[in-house]
Amino acid sequence: MAQAEPTRMVTPEAVALEFRTANIGSRILAYFLDQLIATAGIFLLLFAVALTGNVAGSDLPEWTGLALVLVLLPSWFFGYFIAFETLWRGRTPGKAALGLRVVTREGAPVRFRHAAIRALLGLVDFFLGLGFFAVVFILFTRDNQRLGDLVAGTLVLRERSGLAAPVPVSFAPPPGYDSYTATLDVARLTTEEYQAVRSFLLRAPSLPPAPRAALAQQLAGPLAARLRPPPPAGISPEAYLGCVAAAYQHRQRASMAQRQPGPGPALPPPGWPGWQPTTPLPDATVWPSRPAAPGPAAPGPAAPGPAAPGPAGWPGAPPAEVPGPNRQPSGSTVGAPTQPRPAPAGPTPLPEPEPGGFVPPG
């Protein structure tokens, strides 16, 4: 069935927005208003064509009138929706009267391509089944989308409602963790994980202390095991999630600025304004630090050993031994010099250091 929760969008700046999609009643009423306006325009066009023929003093041939009707009617019908939605940022007179707007799945204004796909597939949604297919798709899709919306990748949103206008939420690093947030690598953080972190940070002030601490540990534990560098010693799980959210938004803003053509707006200076939770964190949420276990010392460079003797006649081959009075026979091992052990082919791999910071809950 249709959605019961707001539609959530994540902008290119990693800001999650929530909107209410238009229900079937408001969409049908807006479509009827647009149809009345389009039908009135069609009658005006036909009246203008007939008036032009009368002014010319002779009736137009039947084939000329039929050709004009076959060209003008579809052009006006499709052009009405395509032109208004493209030039009026997703609105038509009917949608504007009901407070509706068409946007893309990312929340951007629709372009000619989106409006053309929606208008063409309106033949299937509204004319092929007399509106039956449009009603079925709107009722049984999560975001109240008809077939044209599904193919074009668009949504019809309600702009006017009793709810407060949605505003973007921006996160700043907790006080004292600006430098750590600037070095935090969140490339492996997915959009779904960021949305979970964002939802928790927004709801945290309204949660009781015990569930708040437990939920923060549940979210921060897996992230601390994957993201680098590890969290610093003594940081609380909720403060660590604040660092993750701030670093993710800063990374998305920098990536968006690099993709923009031309000089573009300047990036914000390093450092963010201070961030303070609404309610103080309980002392039990501080994760103790774990000192790193001493590991084996890294091996130094191996001493160069003598080159292995090659076949006779190679350049740089060692000179052949000349038997003397103090040398042992060829088969004797008494007093033979000890051959050094050859150096390893590559450096000995070092054990990976254990992550620092807090200990994720077991």
C-alpha positions as CSV (number, residue, x, y, z in Angstrom):
1,M,0.0,0.0,0.0
2,A,0.9,3.7,0.0
3,Q,3.6,4.9,2.4
4,A,2.8,5.6,6.0
5,E,6.1,7.4,6.7
6,P,7.8,10.4,5.2
7,T,9.9,10.0,2.1
8,R,13.6,10.4,3.0
9,M,16.1,12.0,0.5
10,V,19.8,12.4,0.8
11,T,21.2,15.4,-1.1
12,P,24.6,15.4,-2.7
13,E,25.8,17.4,0.4
14,A,24.9,14.3,2.5
15,V,21.9,16.2,4.1
16,A,18.9,13.9,4.7
17,L,15.5,15.6,4.1
18,E,12.1,14.2,4.8
19,F,9.0,15.0,2.7
20,R,5.4,14.0,2.4
21,T,4.4,12.6,-1.0
22,A,1.0,13.6,-2.5
23,N,-1.8,11.1,-1.9
24,I,-4.2,9.9,-4.6
25,G,-7.0,12.4,-3.8
26,S,-4.9,15.5,-4.2
27,R,-3.2,14.1,-7.4
28,I,-6.6,13.3,-9.0
29,L,-8.0,16.7,-8.2
30,A,-4.9,18.4,-9.6
31,Y,-5.1,16.3,-12.8
32,F,-8.8,17.3,-13.3
33,L,-7.9,20.9,-12.9
34,D,-5.2,20.6,-15.5
35,Q,-7.5,18.7,-17.8
36,L,-10.1,21.5,-17.6
37,I,-7.4,24.1,-18.5
38,A,-6.0,22.0,-21.3
39,T,-9.5,21.3,-22.8
40,A,-10.3,25.0,-22.7
41,G,-7.1,25.7,-24.5
42,I,-8.0,23.1,-27.2
43,F,-11.4,24.7,-27.8
44,L,-9.7,28.0,-28.1
45,L,-7.3,26.6,-30.7
46,L,-10.2,25.1,-32.7
47,F,-12.1,28.3,-32.6
48,A,-9.0,30.2,-33.8
49,V,-8.6,27.8,-36.7
50,A,-12.3,28.2,-37.7
51,L,-12.1,31.9,-37.3
52,T,-9.0,32.1,-39.5
53,G,-10.9,30.2,-42.3
54,N,-13.9,32.5,-42.1
55,V,-11.7,35.6,-42.3
56,A,-10.0,34.2,-45.4
57,G,-13.4,34.1,-47.1
58,S,-13.4,30.4,-47.9
59,D,-13.9,27.3,-45.9
60,L,-10.8,25.2,-45.3
61,P,-10.6,21.8,-47.0
62,E,-11.5,18.9,-44.9
63,W,-8.0,17.3,-45.1
64,T,-6.5,20.6,-43.9
65,G,-8.8,20.8,-40.9
66,L,-8.3,17.2,-40.0
67,A,-4.5,17.6,-40.3
68,L,-4.6,20.6,-38.0
69,V,-6.7,18.8,-35.5
70,L,-4.4,15.7,-35.5
71,V,-1.3,18.0,-35.0
72,L,-2.6,20.6,-32.7
73,L,-4.5,18.4,-30.2
74,P,-1.6,16.1,-29.2
75,S,0.9,18.9,-29.4
76,W,-1.2,21.1,-27.0
77,F,-2.0,18.2,-24.7
78,F,1.6,17.0,-24.3
79,G,3.1,20.4,-24.6
80,Y,0.9,21.7,-21.7
81,F,2.3,19.3,-19.1
82,I,5.9,19.2,-20.5
83,A,6.2,23.0,-20.8
84,F,4.8,23.8,-17.4
85,E,6.7,21.1,-15.5
86,T,10.0,22.0,-17.2
87,L,9.7,25.8,-17.0
88,W,7.8,26.1,-13.7
89,R,10.1,23.7,-11.7
90,G,7.8,20.7,-11.6
91,R,4.4,22.5,-11.2
92,T,1.4,23.0,-13.4
93,P,-1.6,25.3,-12.6
94,G,-3.5,22.3,-11.1
95,K,-0.5,21.2,-9.0
96,A,0.2,24.8,-7.9
97,A,-3.5,25.1,-6.8
98,L,-3.2,22.0,-4.6
99,G,0.3,22.8,-3.3
100,L,2.1,19.9,-5.2
101,R,5.4,19.8,-7.0
102,V,7.2,17.1,-9.1
103,V,10.9,16.5,-8.2
104,T,13.5,13.9,-9.0
105,R,14.4,11.1,-6.5
106,E,17.3,13.2,-5.3
107,G,15.1,16.2,-4.7
108,A,16.3,18.2,-7.7
109,P,13.9,20.0,-10.1
110,V,12.7,18.0,-13.0
111,R,14.0,18.7,-16.5
112,F,12.6,18.2,-20.0
113,R,13.5,14.5,-20.1
114,H,11.6,13.8,-16.9
115,A,8.5,15.8,-17.9
116,A,8.4,14.2,-21.4
117,I,8.6,10.7,-20.0
118,R,5.8,11.5,-17.5
119,A,3.6,13.0,-20.2
120,L,4.1,10.2,-22.7
121,L,3.4,7.4,-20.1
122,G,0.3,9.4,-19.1
123,L,-1.4,7.7,-22.1
124,V,-1.0,4.4,-20.3
125,D,-1.8,5.7,-16.8
126,F,-4.9,7.8,-17.7
127,F,-6.2,6.9,-21.2
128,L,-5.5,3.2,-21.7
129,G,-7.4,2.1,-18.6
130,L,-9.3,5.3,-18.0
131,G,-7.1,6.0,-15.0
132,F,-7.2,2.5,-13.5
133,F,-3.5,1.9,-13.9
134,A,-2.6,5.2,-12.4
135,V,-4.8,4.5,-9.3
136,V,-3.3,1.0,-8.9
137,F,0.3,2.1,-9.1
138,I,-0.3,5.0,-6.7
139,L,-2.0,2.8,-4.1
140,F,0.5,0.0,-4.2
141,T,3.9,1.8,-4.5
142,R,5.7,3.0,-1.4
143,D,6.1,6.6,-2.6
144,N,2.7,7.0,-4.3
145,Q,4.2,6.8,-7.8
146,R,2.4,6.1,-11.0
147,L,4.0,4.4,-13.9
148,G,5.3,7.6,-15.4
149,D,7.0,8.5,-12.1
150,L,8.6,5.1,-11.8
151,V,10.1,5.2,-15.2
152,A,11.2,8.9,-15.0
153,G,12.5,8.6,-11.5
154,T,10.3,11.4,-10.0
155,L,8.1,12.0,-7.0
156,V,5.1,14.3,-6.5
157,L,5.5,16.1,-3.1
158,R,3.2,18.1,-1.0
159,E,4.6,21.6,-0.5
160,R,1.9,23.0,1.7
161,S,0.8,21.2,4.8
162,G,0.3,21.8,8.5
163,L,3.8,20.4,9.2
164,A,6.8,22.6,9.5
165,A,8.9,23.1,6.5
166,P,11.8,20.6,6.3
167,V,15.2,22.0,7.0
168,P,18.6,20.4,6.4
169,V,20.5,19.3,9.5
170,S,24.2,19.8,9.7
171,F,26.5,18.2,12.3
172,A,29.7,19.6,13.8
173,P,32.4,17.7,15.6
174,P,32.2,17.4,19.4
175,P,34.4,19.9,21.2
176,G,38.0,18.9,21.3
177,Y,37.7,16.4,18.4
178,D,38.1,18.7,15.5
179,S,41.5,17.4,14.5
180,Y,40.4,13.8,14.8
181,T,37.3,14.4,12.7
182,A,39.4,16.0,10.0
183,T,41.5,12.8,9.7
184,L,38.6,10.3,10.0
185,D,38.2,8.3,6.7
186,V,34.5,7.7,6.1
187,A,34.9,6.4,2.5
188,R,33.5,3.0,3.6
189,L,30.5,4.5,5.3
190,T,27.3,3.7,3.3
191,T,24.3,6.0,2.9
192,E,22.1,3.7,5.0
193,E,24.6,3.7,7.8
194,Y,24.9,7.5,7.7
195,Q,21.1,7.8,7.8
196,A,21.0,5.5,10.9
197,V,23.7,7.7,12.6
198,R,21.8,10.8,11.7
199,S,18.5,9.5,13.0
200,F,20.1,8.5,16.3
201,L,21.8,11.9,16.8
202,L,18.5,13.7,16.2
203,R,16.5,11.4,18.5
204,A,19.2,11.1,21.2
205,P,18.0,14.1,23.4
206,S,14.6,12.5,23.7
207,L,15.8,9.0,24.8
208,P,16.2,7.8,28.3
209,P,19.9,7.5,29.4
210,A,20.1,3.7,29.5
211,P,18.6,3.1,26.0
212,R,20.5,6.0,24.7
213,A,23.8,4.6,25.8
214,A,23.0,1.1,24.6
215,L,21.9,2.3,21.2
216,A,25.0,4.5,20.8
217,Q,27.2,1.5,21.5
218,Q,25.3,-0.7,19.1
219,L,25.8,1.8,16.3
220,A,29.3,2.9,17.1
221,G,30.8,-0.6,17.6
222,P,30.7,-1.8,14.0
223,L,31.7,1.6,12.6
224,A,34.8,1.8,14.9
225,A,35.9,-1.6,13.8
226,R,35.8,-0.6,10.1
227,L,36.7,3.1,9.9
228,R,40.2,4.4,10.3
229,P,41.8,5.9,12.3
230,P,40.4,4.2,15.4
231,P,38.6,6.3,17.9
232,P,40.8,8.2,20.4
233,A,41.0,7.1,24.0
234,G,38.1,8.0,26.3
235,I,35.7,9.1,23.7
236,S,32.0,8.2,24.2
237,P,30.1,6.3,21.6
238,E,27.7,9.2,21.0
239,A,30.5,11.7,20.5
240,Y,32.2,9.2,18.1
241,L,29.0,9.1,16.1
242,G,29.0,12.9,16.0
243,C,32.5,12.8,14.6
244,V,31.4,10.3,11.9
245,A,28.4,12.3,10.8
246,A,30.4,15.6,10.7
247,A,33.2,13.9,8.7
248,Y,30.7,12.3,6.2
249,Q,29.0,15.6,5.5
250,H,32.3,17.5,5.1
251,R,33.5,14.8,2.7
252,Q,30.3,15.0,0.6
253,R,30.5,18.8,0.5
254,A,34.1,18.7,-0.7
255,S,33.3,16.1,-3.3
256,M,30.3,18.2,-4.6
257,A,32.5,21.3,-4.9
258,Q,35.1,19.4,-6.9
259,R,32.5,18.2,-9.4
260,Q,31.1,21.7,-10.0
261,P,32.4,23.3,-13.2
262,G,34.4,26.5,-12.9
263,P,35.9,28.0,-9.8
264,G,32.7,27.3,-7.7
265,P,32.2,28.3,-4.1
266,A,35.1,28.2,-1.8
267,L,35.3,25.3,0.6
268,P,34.6,26.2,4.3
269,P,37.8,26.8,6.4
270,P,39.1,24.0,8.5
271,G,37.3,23.5,11.7
272,W,33.6,23.5,12.6
273,P,31.6,25.4,15.2
274,G,31.3,23.7,18.5
275,W,28.8,20.9,19.0
276,Q,27.1,20.2,22.3
277,P,24.6,17.5,23.0
278,T,21.2,18.6,24.3
279,T,21.5,16.5,27.5
280,P,24.7,15.4,29.2
281,L,25.9,12.0,28.4
282,P,25.9,9.4,31.3
283,D,29.2,8.4,32.7
284,A,28.6,4.8,31.9
285,T,28.7,5.5,28.2
286,V,32.5,6.4,28.2
287,W,34.3,3.5,26.6
288,P,37.6,2.8,28.3
289,S,40.8,2.9,26.4
290,R,42.8,-0.3,25.8
291,P,46.6,0.1,25.7
292,A,48.2,-1.4,22.7
293,A,50.1,-4.6,23.4
294,P,53.8,-4.4,22.8
295,G,54.6,-6.1,19.6
296,P,57.9,-7.5,18.3
297,A,60.5,-5.0,17.2
298,A,60.8,-4.5,13.5
299,P,63.8,-6.3,12.1
300,G,66.6,-4.1,10.9
301,P,68.2,-4.4,7.5
302,A,69.9,-7.7,6.9
303,A,73.7,-7.7,6.6
304,P,74.7,-8.3,3.0
305,G,76.1,-11.8,2.5
306,P,78.7,-12.9,0.0
307,A,77.4,-13.4,-3.4
308,A,76.8,-17.0,-4.4
309,P,79.5,-18.4,-6.7
310,G,78.4,-18.7,-10.3
311,P,79.8,-20.9,-13.1
312,A,83.4,-20.4,-14.1
313,G,84.0,-17.6,-16.4
314,W,81.1,-15.3,-15.2
315,P,82.2,-11.7,-14.7
316,G,82.8,-11.0,-11.0
317,A,83.2,-14.7,-10.1
318,P,85.4,-15.3,-7.0
319,P,88.9,-16.6,-7.8
320,A,89.4,-20.3,-7.6
321,E,91.0,-21.6,-4.3
322,V,94.7,-22.5,-4.5
323,P,95.7,-25.4,-2.2
324,G,98.3,-24.4,0.3
325,P,100.1,-25.9,3.2
326,N,97.6,-24.7,5.8
327,R,94.4,-25.5,3.9
328,Q,92.3,-28.5,4.7
329,P,91.6,-31.2,2.0
330,S,88.6,-30.8,-0.1
331,G,86.4,-33.3,1.7
332,S,87.4,-32.2,5.3
333,T,85.0,-30.2,7.5
334,V,87.5,-29.5,10.3
335,G,88.2,-25.8,10.6
336,A,86.0,-25.0,7.6
337,P,84.6,-21.5,7.6
338,T,80.9,-21.2,8.6
339,Q,78.8,-20.0,5.6
340,P,76.5,-17.2,6.6
341,R,72.7,-17.8,6.3
342,P,71.3,-16.2,3.2
343,A,69.1,-13.1,3.8
344,P,65.3,-13.6,3.3
345,A,63.9,-12.8,-0.1
346,G,61.6,-10.0,1.3
347,P,61.0,-8.1,4.5
348,T,59.4,-10.0,7.3
349,P,55.7,-9.0,7.5
350,L,54.9,-7.0,10.7
351,P,51.9,-8.0,12.7
352,E,49.0,-5.5,12.3
353,P,48.8,-3.1,15.3
354,E,45.7,-3.5,17.4
355,P,43.2,-0.6,17.1
356,G,43.4,2.0,19.7
357,G,40.7,4.0,21.4
358,F,37.6,2.5,23.0
359,V,36.9,-1.2,23.2
360,P,33.7,-2.0,21.2
361,P,31.1,-3.7,23.4
362,G,31.2,-7.5,23.3
